């Protein structure tokens, strides 16, 4: 696994210490390459070494093409496996060149600034592995990697760990210089969380090195092919998941936009009839508080609140002459008014996540005795929140000034509600309404305190919360 940092180096923004750190590492990398190049064995250019170098370089290119981003700006690949094999079985200088190739491919996909840091990081990681193999190896009795023994496996494990630690440490130190982020935070964010995968990486390294030592590069190739195929499948799955998340993000944005459009229509209706927005806000508050008092789940409270906000949306199509008429409506005019629950429900039902809200609004003008509209449902045939909405709607309408009558006092309105209990309204919700009003101030009882825009904005973050919950459930 190789760590590549997309935006580690931005010379125009980073401080002098970060730039100095990169230049220092670059100098060390060049020095190490020079020394390891001088000590090339005489048989490096033989046919076997050239073939092995070509094969490992090819697999490094394939691995880098299959790089998977596991967090913003941080990617992983299996390109370190061919690099480690080159250290053990060819030459550290060749491994360094393969690492530079891997860095060039990784940086090609990223920002130009990463061209500086990534090669340095790769080469220094290879240098750390070389020190383990050529320094500790002879001490433990490892003279060559020509056969599989305990010493080879121990050195291979140490070399794999050294590669990982060097790779992450160099990046973390640079982040410390550039952004002031503590090493502990960088490690916990980028390395410690990936420890399970690091164990897998070390195990795979041991197997591949053992296979190469026992049977040569051809056998290692046969082992690497299915592994890279698996990485390709994993990359496709990651891309598919990202595409799905993007689609969900667009869907949430469209949903939020549609809800915003519904709110805008209410405000437009309010410009025709100044009663609508304040009435919708008051009804929404009452519905939410009634649901809360009854101990309903938060989602039901929010649905009740949204239904209250949008229940009169269907009046957008009702002529002004009817909305502002002072006298009694004619039968024809009354038929137009009775269409508003159906119109609102049809509009809101277009939002896939608001089907329940649409259903509540559709039935909020049904009467408990079955004489309401649009379907003449009665009793518990009417949805629970529709019966609640009917009580809140009726109460707020009674306490509001209308063209055809003066507002009732909260006391008078509650008396009228209780008289309508069992015929127009559900008696249970009438008493719940009375309890909600019991300890509130006059502005709350009159419904004059509620503001539509404020109440509407309360539901907008809730839409984002739904998205967060959905994503958490996926993970």
Buried (B, 14 or more C-beta within 10 A) or exposed (E): BBBBBBBBBBEEEBEEEBBEBBEEBBEBBEEBBEEBBEEEEEEEEEEEBEEBBEBBBEBBBBBBBBBBBBEEBBBBBBBBBBBBBBBBBBBBBBBBBBBBBBBBBBBEBBEEBBBBBBBBBBBBBBBBBBBBBBEBBEEEEBEEBEEBEEBBBBBBBBBBBBBBBBBBBBBBBBBBBBEEEEEEEBBEBBBEEBEEEBEEBBEBBBBBBBBBBEEBBEBBBEBBEEBBEEBBEEBEEEEEEEEEEEEBEEEBEEBBEBBEEBBEBBBEBBEBBEBBBBBBBBBBBBBBBBBBEBEBEEBBBBBBBBBBBBBBBBBBEBEEEBBBBEEEEEEEBEEBBBBBBBBBBEBBBEBEEBEBBBBBBBBBBBBBBBEBBBBEBBEEEBBBBBBBBBBBBBBBBBBBEBEEEEBBEBEEBBEBBBEBBEEBBBBBBBBBBBEBBEEEEEEBBBBBBBBBEEBBEBBEEBBEEBBEEEEEEEE
